[in-house]
Amino acid sequence: MISSALAPSDAGPEPYVGLRSYTGDDRERFFGRVRDAYEISVLWQANRLTVLYGPSGVGKTSVLQAGVLPLLDPARVEALPVGRLSHGSAFPLAALPERNPFTFALLSSWAPEVAPTRLSGLTVGEFLRRRGGRVDRYGDPMPRLVAIDQAEELFFDFPSRQGHREPFIRELVNALDEDPELRLLISIREDFLAGILPHERDLGRDAAAMVGLTSFDQETALEAIRGPLAGTGRSFATGAAEKLVEDLRTITLRGAGETSTVVVDAVEPVQLQVVCSTLWKSLPEDMAVITREYVERHADVDRSLAGFYDQAITEVAADHDVPAGDLRAWVRATFVTELGTRGTAYQGQTRTAGMSNDVVRALVDRHVLKTEMRSGSRWCELQHDRLIPPVTRTEGPAGAGPAPAEAAPLTATAYLRGAEQALADGRFALAERLADKAKRACGDDEPRVRAEIESFLGNIAHELGQWDTAERHYRLAARLYEMLRDPAAVGRLLAAVGRLLLHQGHGAEAIGELRAAVQRVPGDLTVQTELARAVWAEGSPGAALSILSGVLAVDGSDPGAVMARGQILADLGDATGALRDLDQVRRHADPAALAARALALAALGRPEEAAAEAGAVLAGAGEHGPALHFAARALWLLDDRAAAEAAVRRAGAATRPPLTPYQREILALLR
């Protein structure tokens, strides 16, 4: 009989986390990485830059959250929450001013309690300065530890974000240069490590360290199996945990009419968690000691991994509208050779062995596949040899024994969260597909979820430049939030509609929507700043300056308001005042602000600086109408008439965003 104090039924949460990463709340159950966590914590505190790298699924996120952070002494160091470079949310993104998406996502994860509108205009350095540093009991400044997890997101091949990569890295370098106490840790997948190496010198200067995380060896695998059972009332008998490790390391290969057995050195952490979680759920309630015999009879590693593989195939197939049987056949034909060994496939720009790279990436995210860089090319293969038996089994997708129970249909919220992650990753088609599924799954008794879905669909359309579609979804969401009596949500959506109207040249309508937004969120300085921009766009720069004066009376260093005032002052010919403001926000990559600075420099008789600034704007402004408008005026003052006329023509044809009627009137005077 088991005493009630140790009864497994009273043991609390499951000791193994399965497919999810460990969090700080799981630190008492986190085993197998003690030495790794200690080494990483020491290097992070000692170096300006620490790069943690390893293959997908090796446990980088887990070791940071549950291993490293608990080792840091809050009396000696200040550690911010671990950051990410992707941001998926139903918050109406069109309500935010132009921003670097990497910076915005990182700051949102470092300060999740701060409203997005208060973060969207900040650089990394400005955010850290505003936050301020801490001192220890002796009055000395503490080292400030910041981390970016899954930094491979910086190097994903999404055209809409590539132009923001280098400015973001410059922000990190500037922040590190400004604050000698700042320590940056970057965690990145091994196959993307080459992307960060060219920036190692600038980011790390003379204080950089690199540490690789590898799979478990036999000893650490045993720690990861046994350790989490402490306090559960259960334990492994002699030889039981060893049997699990033995099975995880043993692979039976079948090919070319032959069968062979291979024993590998490494144990993949993800597979260990899958097998241990399955074993735990199979235990009878009254079992206190898990014997070797029980493991041999019930801990079928092949079956556990088959269930893991089947779940991944089912989910990816459903998300991407690919028949599950076709996907299963493709994985087998592509990644297992006729000899029963692992095969590889070259990853092209959009497809791998005939399959969309979106599907490939989803299988990488679920630890079925992995990618590696070889001789400058990216190659794809199974995550581990131990997956070969589940991939090649012939008895059907259910594996040996009865078929698994059919999964319950996903809720609208679950689909929406998946869509948000897809949008954060830049996978627009998948995001829209999942959001549509969320809409179909949403019941009439879930108006708030439906409002979030409509706002999210507006975000997708906004990212794709489909202004009319975005406006329609935002208005639908606003009506739903109005019914729910949520004025703050309505205000944000009306601000988004106002900015969309301004982008389309409908200044008067934009002012109406933004005034309505200010009424609902009177304390939101970003919305007030956008109202000022709309009033300026309609040809009333003086009234716009009055609005900005009110904003800056509340927060004199608000970057969005300072930037807008600087541009308006440049427009009005107050070059000295414009330069005073624009120099404060010069590190922002806003093209219109840089071009306004060129105009101010030209007006102040500093032609070389003005020409250099205007040239940089022309090279990088694309179809940014307001930026090209300022550049054209600067070149006109510099008496470079040919370049000015070319810039005027470009500005007139620009669409992202287009010129306002007020700006067109000014440029017409240059002809």
DAWORA-V857861 format. One record per residue. D_LAST is the distance of its C-alpha to the last C-alpha in Angstrom with 1 decimal. Layout:
d_last = <D_LAST,D_LAST>
//
This chain:
d_last = <95.6,92.2,92.1,89.7,87.9,86.9,86.7,83.7,82.9,82.2,80.1,76.7,73.6,73.8,74.0,71.7,68.0,67.7,64.2,62.2,61.6,63.7,62.3,63.5,65.9,67.6,68.4,72.1,72.1,70.0,72.1,72.0,69.1,70.7,70.3,66.8,65.7,67.3,65.7,62.2,62.7,63.8,60.9,58.3,59.6,59.9,56.6,52.9,52.4,54.9,54.3,56.7,56.7,58.8,58.9,58.0,60.8,62.6,62.2,59.4,58.3,61.9,62.9,60.0,60.7,64.5,65.5,63.2,61.9,65.5,66.4,63.9,65.4,63.3,65.0,63.6,60.3,57.5,56.5,53.7,54.1,53.4,49.7,48.0,44.6,44.6,44.2,45.2,45.2,44.8,42.8,39.5,37.2,34.0,35.0,34.5,31.2,30.0,32.8,34.6,37.2,39.7,39.5,39.7,42.7,44.5,44.1,45.3,48.4,49.1,48.8,49.7,50.6,47.0,44.7,41.9,39.2,40.6,40.3,37.0,34.9,37.4,37.7,41.2,41.6,40.5,42.9,45.7,45.1,45.0,48.2,49.9,52.8,56.5,59.3,62.9,66.0,65.9,62.4,60.8,57.6,58.3,56.8,54.2,54.6,51.8,52.0,49.8,51.9,51.0,48.2,48.0,45.6,43.0,43.3,43.6,41.3,38.9,35.3,33.9,35.6,35.5,32.3,34.1,37.2,36.3,34.6,37.8,40.0,38.2,38.8,42.5,42.6,41.0,43.4,46.4,45.3,45.0,48.3,51.3,53.4,51.3,53.0,51.2,53.1,51.4,53.5,52.4,53.9,55.3,53.4,50.1,51.4,49.6,46.3,47.1,48.8,45.7,44.9,48.5,48.1,45.2,46.7,50.2,50.0,53.7,55.0,54.7,57.3,57.6,60.3,61.0,62.7,65.1,67.3,70.7,73.7,77.1,77.7,74.5,74.7,78.1,76.7,73.9,76.6,79.3,77.4,75.7,79.2,80.2,81.0,80.9,84.7,84.4,84.7,85.1,88.6,89.2,87.6,85.5,82.2,83.0,83.5,80.0,78.5,80.7,79.4,75.8,76.3,78.3,76.5,78.3,76.6,77.6,76.5,77.9,81.2,81.8,81.6,81.0,80.7,78.3,78.3,75.0,74.7,71.7,71.5,68.1,67.7,66.1,69.1,71.5,70.1,70.2,73.8,75.0,73.3,75.0,78.3,78.1,77.5,80.5,83.0,85.8,85.6,88.9,88.1,87.9,88.4,86.4,88.7,88.1,89.9,87.5,84.5,86.1,86.6,83.6,80.8,79.7,76.8,75.9,75.9,73.9,71.2,71.4,70.6,67.7,66.4,66.9,65.0,62.0,62.0,62.4,59.5,57.1,58.0,57.5,54.1,52.7,54.5,56.5,60.2,62.3,64.7,61.9,60.6,64.1,64.8,61.5,62.4,65.9,64.9,62.1,63.5,67.3,68.8,71.8,73.8,72.9,70.8,67.2,64.6,60.9,57.8,54.5,51.5,48.5,45.0,45.7,49.4,52.8,55.5,53.9,53.5,50.2,49.4,49.0,52.7,53.6,51.9,53.7,57.0,56.1,55.5,58.9,60.6,61.7,59.5,58.0,55.5,55.8,53.8,55.6,54.3,50.7,51.1,51.9,55.3,56.8,60.5,62.9,62.8,66.5,69.4,71.2,69.0,70.3,73.4,71.5,68.9,71.6,74.3,75.4,76.9,73.7,71.0,73.5,75.4,79.1,80.8,79.5,75.9,73.9,73.3,70.2,67.5,66.6,63.3,60.4,59.2,55.8,55.3,56.4,53.9,51.1,51.9,51.9,48.5,47.1,48.4,46.9,43.4,43.8,44.6,41.6,43.7,41.7,43.8,47.1,45.8,44.9,48.2,50.2,48.3,49.2,52.8,52.7,51.6,54.4,56.9,55.9,58.5,58.1,59.6,56.9,53.9,52.6,52.6,50.9,48.2,47.8,47.5,44.8,42.8,43.4,42.2,39.0,38.6,39.0,36.4,34.0,34.6,33.9,30.6,32.4,31.0,32.7,36.0,35.8,35.2,38.2,40.5,39.5,40.1,43.5,44.4,43.5,45.8,48.6,48.3,48.2,51.6,52.8,51.8,49.7,46.9,45.6,45.1,43.5,41.1,40.0,39.4,37.4,35.3,34.7,33.8,31.4,29.6,29.5,28.0,25.3,24.6,24.2,21.8,24.7,24.4,26.8,29.4,29.0,29.7,32.8,34.2,33.6,35.3,38.2,38.3,38.5,41.4,43.3,42.6,42.0,42.8,40.3,37.7,35.5,35.2,34.3,31.6,30.1,30.4,28.4,25.6,25.6,25.6,22.6,20.8,21.5,19.8,22.9,22.7,25.6,27.9,27.1,28.2,31.4,32.3,31.7,33.9,36.6,36.3,36.4,39.4,41.3,40.1,38.3,37.6,36.4,33.8,31.7,31.5,30.9,28.1,26.4,26.9,25.4,22.2,22.0,22.8,20.0,17.6,19.1,19.1,22.8,22.6,26.4,27.3,24.9,26.4,29.9,29.4,27.5,30.1,32.8,31.4,30.0,32.6,31.1,29.1,26.6,23.3,21.2,23.5,23.2,19.4,19.7,22.2,19.8,17.4,20.5,21.8,18.7,18.9,22.6,22.3,23.7,21.4,23.8,24.4,20.8,20.0,23.1,22.4,18.8,20.3,23.1,20.9,18.9,22.4,24.0,21.6,22.0,20.3,20.1,16.9,17.3,18.0,15.0,12.8,14.7,14.7,10.9,11.0,14.1,12.8,10.0,13.1,15.1,13.0,12.9,9.5,11.0,12.4,9.5,7.5,11.0,11.6,8.7,10.4,13.7,13.2,12.4,15.6,17.6,20.8,23.1,22.0,18.9,16.1,17.4,16.0,15.5,13.4,11.2,10.7,9.8,7.2,5.7,5.6,3.8,0.0>
//
